[in-house]
């Protein structure tokens, strides 16, 4: 169930972030990404606490990405990591480059 749930969210050309709404790192990640000019439907925040499978989802994210913490940020099919990784990519200019490469921006 968790594997199917996660895999159907992750898609090429889309940015998906697995979050918990009370997590300050998740909130910061949302702030950063919401400031960017995404095409409609190509940025999705998935609240894993809205399911009954939070632990299973985090266990599968661990298998998939090497970490079970949230946020887990996927640009297309690639997990770039969490909040600090996103900030680093934003600061060194790689974030906009990657987003343009997958065609997610207006």
PAFI-584208 format. One record per atom (N, C-alpha, C): x, y, z. Coordinates in steps of 0.02 Angstrom, whole numbers, padded with zeros to 5 digits, always signed. Layout:
XYZ ...
// end
This chain:
+00041-00060+00000 +00000+00000+00000 +00043+00063+00000 +00091+00068+00046 +00134+00127+00051 +00175+00136-00013 +00203+00080-00037 +00244+00083-00098 +00203+00108-00157 +00144+00082-00165 +00099+00103-00219 +00081+00177-00212 +00065+00197-00151 +00046+00267-00136 +00102+00315-00156 +00163+00300-00135 +00220+00343-00150 +00236+00342-00224 +00240+00283-00254 +00259+00277-00324 +00211+00311-00371 +00146+00311-00354 +00098+00343-00400 +00102+00419-00395 +00130+00446-00342 +00138+00518-00335 +00199+00544-00373 +00253+00505-00373 +00316+00527-00404 +00310+00519-00480 +00316+00575-00515 +00308+00573-00588 +00360+00617-00621 +00381+00598-00682 +00427+00642-00719 +00393+00709-00732 +00431+00763-00729 +00404+00828-00745 +00365+00861-00689 +00366+00830-00629 +00327+00856-00573 +00370+00858-00511 +00356+00906-00467 +00390+00909-00402 +00340+00887-00349 +00361+00836-00311 +00318+00808-00258 +00358+00810-00193 +00325+00835-00140 +00357+00838-00075 +00313+00802-00025 +00342+00752+00008 +00307+00715+00060 +00319+00753+00126 +00264+00771+00160 +00269+00816+00218 +00227+00791+00277 +00241+00821+00335 +00197+00820+00392 +00183+00894+00407 +00120+00915+00411 +00104+00986+00416 +00133+01022+00477 +00147+00985+00532 +00173+01018+00592 +00249+01023+00593 +00282+00994+00544 +00355+00994+00542 +00382+01061+00516 +00425+01095+00555 +00451+01160+00533 +00493+01156+00469 +00528+01100+00458 +00567+01092+00396 +00521+01085+00336 +00465+01051+00346 +00415+01044+00293 +00384+01111+00276 +00370+01151+00329 +00341+01217+00318 +00389+01262+00280 +00453+01259+00296 +00503+01300+00262 +00509+01279+00189 +00509+01214+00176 +00512+01187+00108 +00452+01212+00067 +00394+01211+00097 +00334+01235+00063 +00340+01309+00046 +00365+01349+00094 +00374+01421+00082 +00419+01434+00022 +00475+01398+00020 +00524+01407-00034 +00493+01390-00101 +00461+01331-00106 +00435+01308-00170 +00374+01348-00193 +00333+01372-00146 +00274+01410-00165 +00291+01478-00195 +00353+01501-00186 +00374+01565-00214 +00393+01559-00288 +00398+01498-00312 +00422+01487-00381 +00363+01481-00429 +00374+01500-00492 +00319+01501-00541 +00306+01433-00573 +00279+01387-00534 +00264+01320-00561 +00205+01323-00608 +00205+01280-00659 +00146+01270-00701 +00094+01237-00657 +00029+01251-00670 -00024+01221-00629 -00019+01144-00628 -00025+01117-00567 -00026+01044-00560 +00042+01011-00556 +00096+01050-00562 +00163+01019-00563 +00201+01026-00497 +00167+01050-00445 +00196+01052-00378 +00143+01023-00332 +00163+00970-00296 +00115+00938-00251 +00147+00925-00183 +00111+00944-00131 +00132+00927-00063 +00087+00871-00038 +00117+00816-00018 +00079+00757+00004 +00085+00750+00079 +00031+00762+00114 +00029+00756+00187 +00023+00682+00206 +00079+00653+00229 +00077+00581+00244 +00039+00566+00308 +00024+00617+00349 -00015+00605+00410 -00089+00600+00394 -00109+00617+00333 -00179+00612+00313 -00198+00540+00294 -00149+00495+00296 -00162+00425+00281 -00158+00385+00346 -00178+00323+00344 -00170+00279+00402 -00104+00242+00400 -00062+00259+00353 +00000+00222+00340 +00063+00264+00349 +00061+00313+00394 +00118+00359+00400 +00184+00322+00410 +00187+00274+00456 +00249+00238+00469 +00271+00196+00410 +00222+00163+00377 +00239+00123+00318 +00266+00166+00262 +00236+00225+00253 +00259+00271+00201 +00331+00293+00217 +00343+00311+00280 +00411+00331+00299 +00461+00274+00291 +00440+00213+00306 +00484+00155+00297 +00500+00146+00222 +00450+00154+00179 +00463+00148+00107 +00507+00205+00082 +00496+00265+00107 +00539+00322+00087 +00612+00308+00107 +00620+00274+00165 +00688+00254+00188 +00719+00207+00137 +00681+00156+00115 +00706+00109+00064 +00724+00145+00000 +00681+00191-00020 +00687+00225-00085 +00743+00277-00085 +00750+00315-00029 +00793+00374-00030 +00850+00371+00021 +00849+00323+00066 +00901+00319+00117 +00884+00358+00180 +00826+00392+00181 +00806+00429+00242 +00730+00423+00249 +00708+00420+00311 +00635+00414+00322 +00607+00480+00348 +00650+00530+00356 +00627+00595+00380 +00589+00633+00325 +00547+00679+00347 +00514+00724+00300 +00539+00794+00314 +00537+00838+00263 +00511+00825+00197 +00559+00782+00155 +00530+00747+00108 +00567+00712+00055 +00546+00746-00010 +00594+00778-00043 +00580+00818-00103 +00601+00779-00165 +00553+00768-00210 +00566+00735-00273 +00559+00785-00330 +00611+00790-00370 +00607+00829-00432 +00606+00778-00487 +00548+00771-00518 +00537+00715-00564 +00542+00651-00524 +00581+00603-00549 +00588+00538-00515 +00644+00538-00464 +00682+00593-00459 +00741+00595-00417 +00727+00629-00350 +00746+00596-00296 +00742+00627-00230 +00804+00669-00220 +00794+00734-00206 +00852+00778-00195 +00867+00783-00120 +00825+00754-00078 +00836+00755-00006 +00782+00792+00030 +00802+00831+00081 +00755+00867+00123 +00762+00942+00117 +00741+00976+00170 +00740+01049+00170 +00809+01080+00160 +00859+01056+00197 +00926+01085+00191 +00955+01074+00121 +00940+01015+00092 +00964+01001+00024 +00931+01049-00026 +00867+01063-00016 +00831+01109-00059 +00861+01179-00054 +00874+01202+00007 +00904+01268+00018 +00972+01273-00015 +01013+01220-00008 +01079+01220-00041 +01071+01226-00117 +01025+01187-00146 +01014+01191-00218 +00989+01260-00239 +00948+01290-00198 +00922+01357-00213 +00980+01408-00212 +01023+01402-00163 +01078+01449-00155 +01131+01443-00210 +01143+01382-00234 +01195+01374-00286 +01166+01376-00357 +01101+01390-00363 +01071+01398-00429 +01048+01333-00462 +01061+01277-00430 +01044+01213-00462 +00970+01198-00461 +00934+01227-00412 +00862+01214-00407 +00825+01238-00469 +00836+01300-00488 +00801+01328-00547 +00821+01289-00610 +00885+01270-00615 +00908+01232-00673 +00871+01166-00679 +00866+01130-00623 +00831+01065-00623 +00757+01073-00640 +00725+01124-00611 +00654+01135-00622 +00641+01153-00696 +00686+01191-00726 +00680+01207-00797 +00691+01145-00840 +00739+01103-00820 +00753+01042-00858 +00693+00996-00863 +00653+00992-00809 +00595+00947-00811 +00533+00983-00836 +00539+01047-00852 +00482+01084-00881 +00428+01101-00831 +00446+01110-00767 +00395+01121-00715 +00376+01195-00707 +00417+01240-00734 +00405+01311-00723 +00369+01344-00781 +00333+01397-00765 +00297+01436-00817 +00347+01477-00857 
// end
